[in-house]
Amino acid sequence: KAWYGPKGGHALLHCTEPTLQAVFRQAAWLTDLPGTAPAGLAWAPYFRTGIQQDYFVLVHTRPSQASDRAGMVDSVAAFVPLNELAQVPDMRALAANVRESHDSQSQEPFEAIEAAQEPTGSPAPMLLRIADALISATTRPVVHVGQVGFDDIMLDLLQLVPRPLRREVLFSLSFAPGEPGDPFAVAAPCELASRFAPAQVLKPS
């Protein structure tokens, strides 16, 4: 895992594996707030996934707790070797660990010690719509309007897809089309949904 935040800009602060510092530094772009975020627009802490070299990266980003400068963020990122991604028993447990690591003093790597608990009940309609988008040729990214519920859906999808497909579940908060990282699904703040093509916007059905 690696921590990022204000350090002459947005940069690597510390990590659990010093031999991977070069990889962690090169992934800083994944952990920063997109530069297209309009000044003054409210957004909630969010998860993002991406591929950096041979790693699947799961990032949690929140407004900076140590800087008064607008747009500064704190992020914690877990780096999973792509060839081991299918072996992670519970992606939601990893996400919870990453979220809680913002305020952790231990700075220990994540260790999976419990078997995954599969989601119960019928999948939410929006989860099924996003899952369908993952395997279809529809215009990408597909857009979920608003942040409410989006991270939970995507973390469930990471757990439910066949494990070799996990590396394809790339998602993020987005403020405009064309942002880097090639996510197939994004959450767009309600105020900015009109920036995306109507055909991309998903509606529960």
Buried (B, 14 or more C-beta within 10 A) or exposed (E): BBBBBBEEEBBBBEBBEEEBEEBBEEBBEBBBBBEEBEEEEEBBBBBBBBBBEEBBBBBBBBBBEEBEEEBBBBBBBBBBEBEEBEEBEBBBBBBBBBBEBBEEEEEEEBEBEEEEEEBEEEBBEBBBBBBEBBEEEBEBBBBBBEBEBBBBBBBBBBBBBEEEBBBEBBBBBBBBBEBEBEBBBBBBBEEBBEBBEEEBBBEEE
